[in-house]
Amino acid sequence: MLVSALLDPSTIIEMIQVILLSSVKFIFAFPLSFSYGFNYPQTIGLTTTGGILGVFVFYYLSSGIIKLYDYIKHHTKRTFLGKERHQKILAEKKKKSPFTRRNKFIVRIRGKFGMFGIVALTPTIISIPIGSFIIKKYYSSNRLILLYVCISVFIWSMIVSSFYFFKFV
């Protein structure tokens, strides 16, 4: 009976919707899952699957975006300014102080929260796409970073599912 209910096409579409929503807007997937009638373990499974899927997709997608941004940034200035002028600007930039307003802000945020703070805040407070981008940009040298984020997604899935299930049921 349970297997036939899960293989129903409308149920499969609802499951896919919960997974896709939790991969982008993790916190909004829980009310949707419970409104579709999924129980507590199903909600944890679907939202965890979607969250982890979103982490991997946006982590590896952000790598390409960072490379594309660096390529465009380097080649558009070179094309519009000319090769000699571009080399002169690059030489002047190397002489300047590396601490800009933006760099100071990033250092302050990373110092305040640290790697584990960003990992812990990624699924709920920081969205999964933005958190994955920050993690890829600043913490990709840590080979266990994706494992940490996946554990964080699972823990937050259990916490938020428990809140919705026991608060509203």
Protein Blocks (a to p, Z undefined) as FASTA:
>chain_A
ZZmmmmpmklmmmmmmmmmmmmmmmmlmmmmmmmnopafklmmmmmmmmmmmmmmmmmmm
mmmmmmmmmmmmmmmmmmmnojklmmmmmmmmmmpcfbdfklmmmmmmmmmnommlmmmm
mmmmpcfklmmmmmmmmmmmpmklmmmmmmmmmmmmmmmmmmmmmmmZZ
